[in-house]
Every structure is written in C-alpha cells, then in structure tokens.
Amino acid sequence: MEANNHRAPPKPLPITIAYLILAHSAPDQLAHLVHSLPENSPILIHIDLRADAEIYERCVELLSDRPKLKFVKRHKCWWGSFGIVEGTISLIRTLVDDGTNFDYATLLSGSDYPIKSNSKIAEFLARNRGREFIESFLLTEPNRWSNHARNYRTPEKVLRRHFRFRSRVIRLPGSRKMLAGLQPYGGSQWWTLTSEAIAYVAQFVDASPGFRSFFKQSFIPDESFFQTIISNSYLVNRVTGDNLRLVVNDRCSPPYPAILKIDDLDMLLSSDKLFARKFDIQRDAAVLQALDERNNASGDSLGTS
C-alpha cells in the first residue's frame, strides 16, 4: 500500500484577524508580509501619500490578486506629525464602514513581520478574547518617557502646543489641558485591538472633532492618540499594557529600532511575542526565510487560512 505523503489541510483558524498596514516604501517586502498572513484575513493598506507614484503602483500590482485586500485613502505621513494618525484613522474607518467581520485588528508597519504562525497567533487571541493588547500609561505620572530630553519628554509631548516648520518641530510656551477632563495616555504606536474597541475608536473620533484638533498640535501623536481614547473609556480595564511586539531599541548603532537579522533568529524564535519589528529585506532577507521555514516545517504555514 502506497504511503500518503500529503499533509492534511490546515484547520480553520478560531478567530478572524484583520490586518491594518501602514507602509511607505519597499513594495516587495510589503508583498512578502501580506502573503505571510492568513488568506481569510481582511487586509487594509495605507501607503504614505509622500511615496513616489511608482511605489504605490508597484504595491497595487504585486497584491492585485490578494483576496479581501483594499488600499485606503492616503495621507502625507511626516514623522512625528498627525498625518500618521490620519492614515491609521483611514484604515480604521474603512474597516468599520465596509462592515467587515473580524474579531481582532492588528496595526502593523510594512517593515513588521509575524514571528509566530497564523494558527498560534489566532489561538493566543482566542484564549485571550476580549483583552486589548496596547501599551498605555498615564503621561502625568512617572513613565518610560519621563526622562527623555527636549520635545520627547512627557507629559509636554501632549500638553504643550507644537509648531512644525519643514523638518523642525518647535514647542510653544505654555501648557494646556485635555478636553472634557480626559487624562493623557501614551505608549507604542502598534496594537492589537478587539472589534469592539475598533468600533468605539471610530465612533469617538467621529463624535469628537475637538479631540482630533487638540492632537494635531501634539508631538508624535500616533503614540498617544489611541491610548488616550481607549484608556479614558469603559475599555480601560481590558487594557493589558502589552502590544505583543518584539522590538530592540538598545543597540548602539542606528536606525532605531534595530534592524533584525539572521543573527537574531534564536531571540525571535524564543520570544513569547507574536510580531517583531523591524526587518529590511534588502539588508537581510534570510531572517524572513528562516521564519517562514520554521512554520512550514511544522506543517503550519504562515500563509494558510
């Protein structure tokens, strides 16, 4: 009797995860990331409006046959500016307005990558259903940004007005208070939130134009805008403080965070995080190949649904 060498089809994932991706370059790396994600996952992509037309067109070309994928309205995303928040809102708004069914939404950059298989990511979130995976700390109490210098110190990042002139950011004198007695919160830009939290954020933003205007004058608002909404809401007790990302910020040589390479593979494989940032396919493609091979070898390919 002939042995059956065919693997059984993968089991359906226990939950649906929508992926929201902010990208500005590297179409081939973006496509590699997208093809690593479950085929049944809704995927929304925001390409920085400052990117060359050729980059945007190449992204569309590479991903034209991907099911459940959409490119959203684009905004100019200068570093530290409100444009990055606008891009994220565009992703959230499209997800909600389209009536997409999902359990969790994960915000990624185009240089991020999953370091666990799709089934393990889905199983983890299914076990922790209802928890909000976002780093969020009160900016008016001691926190990991308190000792940062100049514009990077809190709570001034939010409670002072900032004026942008070309690449310069100028902090204006005088403090200001949050609207309607809200407290300022901050943390990493990246998160994994329930569909309930995503719906709440979309509703809050629509109902609070003054809130959006307030944060347009803050510094690096993508690291405080969504934290402040979530942590001033009924969802606060569901916030874990963990954004499920592996990031290396303590290497001596820039850029920051550090580019993860094949030498980091043991650290990546032993981490309890679900995603890591950041990678550069031009500088080290081997690490992504190794992550893919690890999951394929286990019979749990990253790209299967």
C-alpha positions as CSV (number, residue, x, y, z in Angstrom):
1,M,0.0,0.0,0.0
2,E,1.4,3.4,-1.0
3,A,2.1,5.8,1.8
4,N,0.2,9.0,1.8
5,N,2.7,11.9,1.9
6,H,0.1,14.6,1.6
7,R,-0.4,16.8,4.6
8,A,-3.9,17.3,5.9
9,P,-5.3,20.7,5.1
10,P,-4.8,23.2,7.9
11,K,-7.6,23.5,10.5
12,P,-9.7,26.7,10.2
13,L,-8.5,29.4,12.5
14,P,-10.6,30.0,15.6
15,I,-10.9,33.8,15.0
16,T,-10.6,36.3,12.2
17,I,-7.9,38.9,12.5
18,A,-8.0,42.0,10.3
19,Y,-4.5,43.4,9.4
20,L,-4.1,47.2,9.1
21,I,-0.8,48.1,7.5
22,L,1.0,51.5,7.3
23,A,3.7,51.4,4.6
24,H,5.7,54.0,2.7
25,S,8.3,52.0,0.7
26,A,9.7,48.5,-0.2
27,P,6.8,47.0,-2.2
28,D,8.4,43.6,-2.4
29,Q,8.8,43.4,1.4
30,L,5.2,44.6,1.8
31,A,4.0,41.8,-0.5
32,H,6.1,39.3,1.5
33,L,4.4,40.4,4.7
34,V,0.9,40.2,3.2
35,H,1.5,36.7,1.7
36,S,2.6,35.5,5.2
37,L,-0.9,36.4,6.6
38,P,-4.0,34.2,6.5
39,E,-5.8,34.1,3.2
40,N,-9.1,34.7,5.0
41,S,-7.9,37.8,6.8
42,P,-9.2,41.2,5.7
43,I,-6.1,43.4,4.9
44,L,-6.2,47.2,4.6
45,I,-3.1,49.1,3.4
46,H,-2.3,52.8,3.7
47,I,0.6,53.9,1.5
48,D,2.1,57.3,2.6
49,L,1.0,59.9,0.1
50,R,4.6,61.2,0.0
51,A,5.7,57.9,-1.6
52,D,6.5,58.0,-5.3
53,A,3.7,57.0,-7.6
54,E,5.9,54.1,-8.8
55,I,6.0,52.7,-5.3
56,Y,2.2,52.8,-4.9
57,E,1.6,51.4,-8.4
58,R,4.1,48.5,-7.7
59,C,2.3,47.7,-4.4
60,V,-1.0,47.5,-6.2
61,E,0.5,45.4,-8.9
62,L,2.0,42.9,-6.5
63,L,-1.1,42.5,-4.4
64,S,-3.8,42.8,-7.1
65,D,-4.8,39.1,-6.8
66,R,-4.9,39.0,-3.0
67,P,-8.5,38.4,-1.7
68,K,-10.0,40.7,0.9
69,L,-7.4,43.4,0.4
70,K,-8.0,47.1,-0.1
71,F,-5.8,50.2,-0.3
72,V,-7.3,53.1,1.6
73,K,-7.3,56.9,1.2
74,R,-3.8,58.2,1.6
75,H,-2.3,60.9,3.8
76,K,1.1,62.5,4.0
77,C,2.8,60.9,6.9
78,W,5.7,63.2,8.1
79,W,7.5,61.6,11.1
80,G,6.1,62.9,14.4
81,S,3.1,64.6,12.7
82,F,-0.7,64.0,12.8
83,G,-0.6,62.5,9.3
84,I,0.3,59.1,10.7
85,V,-2.8,59.3,12.9
86,E,-4.8,60.3,9.8
87,G,-3.5,57.3,8.0
88,T,-4.4,55.0,10.9
89,I,-7.9,56.5,11.1
90,S,-8.3,55.9,7.4
91,L,-7.6,52.2,7.9
92,I,-10.0,52.0,10.9
93,R,-12.7,54.0,9.1
94,T,-12.6,51.7,6.0
95,L,-12.7,48.6,8.2
96,V,-15.8,49.8,10.0
97,D,-17.6,51.4,7.1
98,D,-17.1,48.2,5.0
99,G,-19.0,46.2,7.6
100,T,-16.1,43.7,7.7
101,N,-16.5,40.8,10.1
102,F,-13.4,40.3,12.4
103,D,-12.6,39.6,16.0
104,Y,-9.3,41.5,16.3
105,A,-7.5,44.1,14.3
106,T,-3.7,44.4,14.3
107,L,-1.8,47.5,13.3
108,L,1.5,46.7,11.5
109,S,4.1,48.7,9.6
110,G,5.3,47.4,6.3
111,S,8.6,46.5,8.0
112,D,7.0,44.3,10.6
113,Y,6.6,40.5,10.4
114,P,4.8,37.8,12.4
115,I,7.2,35.6,14.4
116,K,4.5,33.1,15.4
117,S,2.5,31.1,12.9
118,N,-1.0,32.2,12.0
119,S,-2.6,29.3,13.9
120,K,-0.6,30.2,17.1
121,I,-1.5,33.9,16.7
122,A,-5.2,33.1,16.3
123,E,-5.1,30.6,19.2
124,F,-3.5,33.1,21.5
125,L,-6.0,35.8,20.8
126,A,-8.9,33.3,21.0
127,R,-7.7,32.3,24.5
128,N,-7.5,36.0,25.5
129,R,-10.6,37.1,23.7
130,G,-11.8,40.5,25.0
131,R,-8.4,41.8,26.1
132,E,-6.9,44.9,24.5
133,F,-3.3,44.5,23.5
134,I,-2.0,48.0,23.6
135,E,0.7,49.7,25.6
136,S,-0.8,52.6,27.6
137,F,0.5,54.5,30.6
138,L,-0.6,57.8,32.2
139,L,1.6,60.6,30.9
140,T,1.2,62.7,34.0
141,E,2.8,60.0,36.2
142,P,6.4,58.7,36.0
143,N,6.8,56.5,32.9
144,R,9.4,55.4,30.5
145,W,9.4,58.7,28.6
146,S,9.7,60.9,31.7
147,N,13.5,61.3,31.5
148,H,13.6,61.9,27.7
149,A,15.1,65.2,26.6
150,R,13.6,68.2,25.0
151,N,10.5,67.6,22.9
152,Y,10.5,63.9,23.7
153,R,9.7,64.4,27.5
154,T,6.2,63.8,28.8
155,P,3.6,65.0,29.5
156,E,4.7,68.0,27.4
157,K,4.5,65.9,24.2
158,V,0.8,66.2,24.5
159,L,0.1,69.1,26.9
160,R,2.1,71.6,25.0
161,R,1.4,73.0,21.5
162,H,3.9,72.2,18.8
163,F,4.5,74.0,15.5
164,R,6.1,72.3,12.5
165,F,8.4,74.3,10.1
166,R,9.7,72.0,7.4
167,S,11.6,69.3,9.3
168,R,11.8,71.3,12.5
169,V,9.4,70.9,15.5
170,I,9.1,73.9,17.7
171,R,7.4,73.6,21.2
172,L,5.4,76.7,22.1
173,P,5.4,78.1,25.6
174,G,2.5,77.5,28.0
175,S,0.7,74.3,29.0
176,R,-2.9,73.3,28.0
177,K,-5.5,70.9,29.5
178,M,-7.1,67.9,27.9
179,L,-10.6,68.3,26.7
180,A,-13.6,67.4,28.8
181,G,-11.4,66.2,31.8
182,L,-9.7,63.5,29.8
183,Q,-6.3,62.2,31.0
184,P,-3.4,61.9,28.5
185,Y,-2.0,58.4,27.9
186,G,0.8,57.1,25.7
187,G,2.7,54.1,24.5
188,S,3.9,52.3,21.5
189,Q,2.2,53.1,18.2
190,W,1.4,49.5,17.4
191,W,-1.5,47.5,18.9
192,T,-3.9,44.6,18.5
193,L,-7.5,45.6,19.5
194,T,-10.9,43.9,19.6
195,S,-13.6,44.7,17.1
196,E,-15.5,46.3,19.9
197,A,-12.6,48.7,20.6
198,I,-12.1,49.5,16.9
199,A,-15.8,50.4,16.7
200,Y,-15.5,52.5,19.8
201,V,-12.5,54.4,18.4
202,A,-14.3,55.1,15.1
203,Q,-17.4,56.4,16.9
204,F,-15.3,58.5,19.3
205,V,-13.3,60.1,16.5
206,D,-16.5,61.0,14.5
207,A,-18.1,62.5,17.6
208,S,-15.1,64.5,18.8
209,P,-13.6,66.8,16.2
210,G,-12.1,68.9,19.0
211,F,-10.1,65.9,20.2
212,R,-8.6,65.5,16.8
213,S,-7.8,69.2,16.6
214,F,-6.1,69.0,20.0
215,F,-3.8,66.2,18.9
216,K,-2.8,67.9,15.7
217,Q,-0.7,70.2,17.9
218,S,0.9,67.4,19.9
219,F,4.3,65.8,19.2
220,I,4.3,62.2,17.9
221,P,0.6,61.9,18.3
222,D,0.5,58.4,17.0
223,E,2.0,57.3,20.3
224,S,-0.8,58.9,22.4
225,F,-4.0,59.5,20.3
226,F,-5.4,56.0,20.5
227,Q,-4.1,55.3,24.0
228,T,-5.9,58.4,25.3
229,I,-9.2,57.3,23.7
230,I,-9.0,53.7,24.9
231,S,-7.8,54.4,28.5
232,N,-10.4,57.1,29.1
233,S,-13.2,54.7,28.1
234,Y,-15.1,51.8,29.6
235,L,-12.4,49.6,27.9
236,V,-9.7,50.6,30.3
237,N,-9.9,47.5,32.5
238,R,-9.3,45.3,29.4
239,V,-6.0,47.0,28.6
240,T,-3.1,44.6,29.1
241,G,-0.2,47.1,28.6
242,D,1.4,44.5,26.2
243,N,1.3,45.2,22.5
244,L,2.7,41.8,21.6
245,R,5.7,43.2,19.7
246,L,9.4,42.3,19.9
247,V,11.4,45.5,19.4
248,V,15.2,46.1,20.0
249,N,15.9,49.7,21.0
250,D,19.2,49.3,22.9
251,R,21.7,48.6,20.1
252,C,24.4,51.3,19.8
253,S,24.1,51.8,16.0
254,P,21.1,53.4,14.3
255,P,18.5,53.1,12.9
256,Y,16.1,52.7,15.8
257,P,14.6,50.3,16.4
258,A,17.3,48.0,15.3
259,I,17.0,46.1,12.1
260,L,16.5,42.4,12.9
261,K,18.8,40.0,11.1
262,I,19.5,36.2,10.9
263,D,21.8,36.6,13.9
264,D,18.7,37.4,15.9
265,L,16.9,34.3,14.9
266,D,17.3,32.5,18.2
267,M,15.9,35.5,20.0
268,L,12.9,35.7,17.6
269,L,12.1,32.0,17.9
270,S,12.3,32.0,21.7
271,S,10.2,35.2,22.2
272,D,6.7,35.0,23.6
273,K,5.7,37.9,21.4
274,L,3.6,37.5,18.2
275,F,5.2,40.1,15.9
276,A,8.6,41.8,15.6
277,R,9.9,45.0,14.1
278,K,11.7,45.9,12.2
279,F,13.1,44.0,9.2
280,D,14.7,45.1,6.0
281,I,14.5,42.6,3.1
282,Q,17.3,44.4,1.3
283,R,19.7,44.1,4.2
284,D,18.8,40.6,5.4
285,A,16.2,38.5,3.7
286,A,17.5,35.3,5.3
287,V,15.8,36.0,8.6
288,L,12.3,36.2,7.0
289,Q,13.0,33.0,5.0
290,A,14.1,31.3,8.2
291,L,10.9,32.3,10.0
292,D,8.8,31.0,7.0
293,E,10.7,27.7,7.0
294,R,10.2,27.2,10.7
295,N,6.4,27.5,10.3
296,N,6.3,25.4,7.1
297,A,8.4,22.7,8.7
298,S,5.8,22.4,11.5
299,G,3.0,22.0,9.0
300,D,1.6,25.3,10.0
301,S,2.4,27.6,7.0
302,L,2.1,31.3,7.8
303,G,0.1,31.9,4.6
304,T,-2.7,29.3,5.1
305,S,-6.1,30.1,6.4
